[in-house]
Amino acid sequence: MPHSQTIRCINKGYGRSPHERILNVGGVNEDGSHWKQSQQQTIKEIEEGSWEYYSQLVWRRDRIVVATYLGYKYIKAAGDDIQPNTLLSLPECP
């Protein structure tokens, strides 16, 4: 069974394409410590099936999935269209 983690913050990239919009994701562990990792590491863990990630907004919780745009992989909420708008609405990670 995969581990589960909620993404609570991101670091934005400067590109306009979906795969360039997010550099890092992060959150808080059960023990209160903070974590942060690259989008590429998150993609790897989702594809391996070792981790499941979610975003938590006030009004909904979405599973994070791996998507492809013009041959480039990126992460987004399952309910999002092409752009990772749910993740982009999260605050910046320190």
N, C-alpha and C positions, 0 to 999 in steps of 0.2 A: 504494500500500500504506500503510495507516495506521501511525502511530507506536504503540509499545506502552510501557506504564508500569505498575508495580506500586504499588498503594495500600498503605502501611505504617502509616498513622495516620489518625485522624479527629478532628474536633471535634464533640461531641454537641450537639444542640439540646435544648429542654426540653419539646417536645410529645410526645404519645403516638401520634399518627398516623405511619405510616411515612415520609411526606414531611417531617415535622418533626423526625425523630430525628437527622439528620446535617446539619451546617452546612457543614463543609469536609472535604476529603480531602487527604492529602499523602504524600510519600515522599522517596526519595533518587534523584537523577540519577546517570548513569554516572560523572560527574566528581566525585561525592561531595557536591555541593551539594544542599540541601534544597529541595523545592517544596511549595506548598500552594495550593489553589484552592477556590472555592465548589462546592457540589453543583450549582448551576445551570450553571456553566461546564463541569463534567464532563458533565452531561446534553447540553449543546450539542455538545461535541466528539464524544461517542459517536454522537449522532444525525446529525451531519455526516459521520461515517465517517473523521474525521481522526485519531482516537485510539482505541485499545483499552485498556481498563483491566482489571487483575486484582487479586485479593486473594491474599495468600500467608500461609497458616497452616501450622503445622508439618506437619499431616497432609494438606493438600490445597491446590491452586491453583484458584481459581474465576474465571471471566470475569465482569466487572461489566456488568450490563444496566440499561436504563431500564425502569421499571415505572410503572404508574399506579394510584393509589388515590383513589377519590372525585373523579376528574378532575384530581388533582395528580400531576405526575411526580416521581420520585425514583430513586435508584440502589440496587441491591442485587446480591448475588452470584446468578448464574444458578441455583444450587442451593437458594437460600433460599425460604421460603414468602412470605407477605406482608411480614413485618417483615424489615429488613436485618440480621439477626442476625450474619452473618459479619463485616460491616463494623463492627458495634457491638462486636465482641469485640476489635478492634484497639486499641492504646493511643491516648491523646490526643496530638494534634499540639502542638508547642510554639507 
